[in-house]
Amino acid sequence: MERARGTRSARQNSASPEADVAAIVATICESAALPLERARTLPPEAYRARAFYELEVERIFRREWMCVARVEEVAQPGDTLCVDLVGEPIVLTRDESGRLRALSRVCRHRAIDLMSGKPPRCSWATRLTCPYHLWTYRLDGTLIGAPEMQRAAGFERADYALAEFGVETWQGFVFVNLDRAAPPLAPRLVEIEKLIEPVDLAGWQTAGTVPWGEVEANWKVVIENAAECYHHMGTHAETLQPLWPGSTVRPQGDASWFWAAMKTSEALAAGHEDGEPLHPIFLPPVPGLTAKQRSATLIVGVFPMFFFALSPDIATWYRWLPTGPESHSLEIHILTQPSARAWPGYGEAVAHILEAVRGIQAEDAQACLGVQRGLRSRSAATGRLSDLERPLWLFQKYLGGRLSADAGDDRGGRTGLGATR
């Protein structure tokens, strides 16, 4: 009865797309209000309806801090990196003064993409020049050249700088916010810094990347998959389950974030210290870690789409970006300590890590594509959640808070990170 009631509420008033969206949001809020032991999944329409996705774009992705790069990708004056965020063409620049900026790539003349026909990343730019009419901008976005505009009455170049968006860095990650009124990001991440101490990812470098590309699955499907280890016993039965048994992982968090320690199984431990099974490693571990920290890989996610996994020797960062109601793009980056590059066998170790990541991602991709296919079925309906899927229940609270009518003026992220036990 409970499942049928939730499904009906999301499908009522089907003649009106607006009413459908309101019904989906209402169902999400109802689910989010349930206790964990009665938690259920989101309605299938939440993963496929274009009108609902457009609401997510407006109330989440155009208001939230989205992780789009590492600082090393735009490290020096003259470096540029193109990013597309929910239809907004952006170029990250490091201007002449060394300041990192997130600028619109839309020319203030006739709106062409300034970087059309140019590589997505370069390290030698001194100006941004429109390929259409040669309007030219400094790397801080100010207009310095506009050919043949001297006869345009009242035209002042100072009035036509490129639009600029909020940008912040944290632990070497670059975040962009399309909402210029958004509150700062850093206060939200204080608890994560405490959680990962003594690790400081700011100086870590990208050792290798798996450019997975576009995937035909809704963004929430992959976030929910990453957030729980319950699926290890099925999807990763021969890869992750022997190392990190899913039933032993107990995630924590609140409506802003989640985290979990995936502790090494006794069977695959690389040894023991202070009674803790030591995590297998490819490279030297971070100095100063306790035996407990060396026994597990820590997964950390901040809603909507920031996610990384921290092992004693490496970190894995997933750059997910939504591209439509049933698609997203993915790149997986392996980060290592600067000192690790001098380690004998570094290149071979990174090659092994990348190979393992590709294999695990292939398993996850197959599962996520299968979920998305199932969600398109007329037979799809809401189900029930295990207590091992606690982050999915927290995710519903996040979604309800961002998408409900009462959140219309919320700029996102006002709540700091705390624990929900």
N, C-alpha and C positions, 0 to 999 in steps of 0.2 A: 504493500500500500504506500509506503514511504517513497519508494522508487517511482511508482507510477505518478504520484502527486507532483514530484519534482519535474518529471518529464512533461506532464501536461502543462505545467505553468510556463515552461519555456516555449511551448508550441501554440499557446493560445493566441487569439487575435492575429492569425497568420496572414490576414488580408493587409495588414499594415506593417511595413518594415520597421517603423519607429516603435510600434507596440511590441514587435518581436524582440527588439533590442532591450526594451525596458523589461520584458519578461525574462530574458536571459540574465540580466543584471539582478533582478529580484531573486531568481533561483540561486545565483551565486551567493548573494547575501544571506539567503536562508541556510544554505549549506555551511557557510562560514560561521554562522551562529551556533551550529550544532557542537556538542562536545566531541572530542576526538574519537571516543568509542562508538559514536554513531555517525561519524563522518562519511560522506559520500563523494563521488566524483562530480566534476563539472558536467553540465548538460552538453551533449554532442554539438549543438549549434554554436557553442562558444569557440569551437575549433575550426569552423568552416564558414560562418556567415560573414559576408563582406561588410554589411552595415555594422555588425558588432566589432569587426576589426577596425573599421574607421573610427569608432568610439575609442578603442584602445589607443589608436594613433594619437587622437586628440587629447585624451586625458592621461595617458601614460607616456608614450614615447616622445611627445612634444613638450613634456614637462619634467621628465626624469633625467638624471645623470646617466648617460650611456657610455660604457667603456669602448673606445674605438681604436686605441693604439698603445704602444709603449713609447716612452720618451726617447729612446734610442732611435726610433724611426724618424724623429724630427729633432735631432740633437743639436745641430749647429745652425747659425744664421745662414739662410739660403736654402735650408731643407724645406721641402713641401711634401704633403701626403694628402691624397684625395680620399674622401670618405662620403658615402651616400647613406643618409639616415632618414628612413621613412619618407623618401622622395625629396629630401632636402640635400642638394649638392654642396658639400663643404670641402674646403681645403685647409688643412692644418699648416701653419707656417711658423718659422722661427725668424722673426724680423731682425733688422739691423742691430737692434739693441739687445738681442738675445731673448726677447720675450716670446713665449709660445702663444699663438693666437688660433682661433677657429673662425674662419671667414666664410661668407657665402661665396660660391663660385659663380653666382649669377651677375653678369655685367649690368651696371646701372644704366646702360644705354638702351639696348634692345633685348636684354635678358638671355643672351646666349651663355652657355657654360664656358667660362674663361679657359678651362683646361681641356676643351674639346680637342681631340687628336693628339694630346700630350700624354706622356707616361704618368701613371698614377702616383709615382714617387720620384722626386729628383733631389739632388743635393747641390745644385749650382744656381738656383734662381736668384736673380737680383730684383726682378719685377714680375708682376702678373700682367700679361698683355693679352687683350681680347683678340682672338683670331679673326673676328668679323670686321671691325672698324678701327682696330688698334688703340682703343682706349687702354690706358696703362695705369696700373696701381702699384704702390709700394707694398711691401710684405706686411705692413700694418693695416692695409686696406684703403689708405687715402689715395684719391685720384690725382695723378700728376700729369697725365697727358690725355687730351681729347681733341684729336685733329679736326680742323674746319668747324669748330664750334664758336668762333669769335663773333659770328653774326646772330647767334641765338640770344635774344634779349633776356637779360637777367640771369644768364647761366653763370654759375660759380662752381668751380671744381670742388671747393670745400664742402658743397652740399651733396656730393655724390660719391661718398665713400662706400665701400662694400659693407653690407650688413655683417655684424659680428655677433658671435654666440659665446655663451659662457664656457670657459674651459678651466679644468682643475687637474692637478696631478696628485696621485696617491700611490706610494710604494712603487713608483715608476710607471704606473698605468695612467693613461690620458683619458679623461672623461669630458664629454661635451653635453651641454644642455641647451636645447632650442628655446627654452623659456628664459628670457632675460631677467625675469623677476624671481627666479627660483632661489631658494635659500642655499647656502653653501653646502658642499658635500662633506668636507672633512669631519665635521662633528658627528656625522652618522657612522663613521668608520672607526671611531676610537676603540670600541670593544674588539674589533677584529685585530687591531694592532696589538692589543693586550693578548689576544688569543694566540697569535703567531710568534710572539717574542720567544727567543732573541733574534728571529729572522727579520732582516730588512731587505725587502725585494727591490728597493729603489735602484741599487747598483747592479742587479742581476741582468743578464743579457740573453737575448734570444739565440738559442743554439741551433734550432731547426724548426721548421713549420710544415704542417700538413694542410695544404690548401684544399679543403674538401669541396668548396663551391656551394651551389644552391641545392637545397634539399626540399622536396615536396612534402613538407610537414609543417603544421602550425607551430609558431614559436613556443607555445605553452606545452606542447607535446615533448619537446626536447628539454625544456626546463624541468618538467616533472620527472622525466627519465633520469636526468642528472642528479636530481635532489634526493633520490631514494636508492638504497642498495638491495631492496627486496627482490629486484629483478636479476640480481647476480646469479641466483640459483637456476634461472632459466636461460636468459640471454647470454650470460657469461659463465656457463656451467664449467667450462674447461679452461677459462682464462682468469677471471677475477674471483670467482667463488672459492677456489682452493686457497687463495692468498687472503682474501677478505670475505669470509662467510657473511652473507647478507643479514642473516638473523641475529648476528652479534652487534650490528651497527645501530646505535641508538641516537638519532639526530636530535638536535636542540635548535632553538631560535625563537623568533617572534614574527610579527607581520611585516617586518622589514628585511629579515635575513634568516639564514639557516647555516648550521655547521654540523659536522659529524667527524669523529675519529674512526677511521677504518683500520682496526687493529690487526696486525699480522697474526695469521694462524700459527699454532705451535708446529704444525707439520712442515711449513715452509719458512720458519724462522731462520735467520742467518746466524743465530747464536742467542745468548741470553746475557742480560746485565741487570743487576738489582732485581732479579725475578721477572724481568720483562722480556718477551720474545722480540728480538731485534729485526727490524724491517730489512729485507734484501735491498741492496743499493748498487748502483752502477758507478757512482762517483763518490769522492769523499763527502761525508756528511757535514752539515753546517756546524761550525764550532760552537760549543756551549749548550748543545741540546741535552736535555735530561734523558735518562734511559726510557722513560715513558714516551717522550716526544719521538725518540728513535724507534719506537715500536709500532708507529702507525703513519698512515697518510691522512692528512687533514683535508676535508673538502669544505669549501666555503662558498656560499652564494648570497648575493645581494639582489633582491628583486628590483627591476624585472629580469635582467639578463646577464649580470656580472657573475662569473663563476671561475674558480681556480682550485686546483688540487696541489697541496704542498706535501711532498715527501721529504725524508731527511736529507736528500741530496739534490733533488730537482723540484721544479714547479711546472705545472701544466695549466695553461690559460686557454680558455675557449672564447674566441671572439665570435659571438652569435649576433646577428642583426636581422630583424624581421624584414621580409620583402613583399609580403602579401598575406591574405587570410589563410593560405595553405602552403606557405613557403618561408624559408629563412636561408641565410647564408652562413657558412661556418669556415673558420680557420682555427687550427689548433697549434699553439705555440709552446715549445719546450724552453724553459728558462733555467739557466745555470748560474752559479756563483762565478764572478770574474776569475777567481783563483783556480777554478776547476779546469780552465782551458790549458793550464800548464801540466795537468795530470797525464801521465803516460796512458795511452789508449783512449784519450778523450774522444777522438773522432769515431772510433769503433763503438764506444759506449753510446754516444748520441745516435749513431745509426741503429743500434739495437733498440733504443728507446723509441725512436720514430717508427720503426717496424712494428713494435708492440702497440703503439698508439693507433696506427692505421688499422691493425687487426681488431682492436677493441672497438674503434669507431665504426668499423664495418658491421660489427655485431649490433651496436646501438642503432645505426642507421637502418638496418633491416627491421629492427623492432619498431622504430618510430614511424617508418613508412607503413608498416603493417597496422599500427594504431590509427594512422590517418586514413587509411583505406577503410578500416572498420567504422570510423566515425562518420563516414559518408553514407553508411548503410541506413536504410529505414528501420532496421532492427536495433540500431544503436540506442542506448538508454543510459541513464545514470546508474552507477554501481556503488559498491561500498569500499572503503579504504581500510587497510591494515594499520595497526599502530606503527609499523615500520615505515609507513608513508606519511609520517607526521609533517614533513615539509610541504606536502601537497595541501594539507589542511591549513597550514600557515599561509601558503600562497593564495588560497581562497580568501583569507582575511585581507591580504594585501589588495587583491583584485577588487573585492567589495568596497574597500575604502577608497580606491582610486576611481571606480567607475560609477558609484551610486550618485544619484542626483544631488545628495548633500555634499558631494565632493567637487561640485562644479567649480568652486573658487579655490580649491586646494591646489597649491603649487607643487605638491609631491615632496615626500621626504622630510616632513617637519619632525617626525618622530625619530628619536635616537634609537640605536640598537640596544636591546636589552634581552634578557632571558625569559622565555615562557616555559615553565617546567610542566 
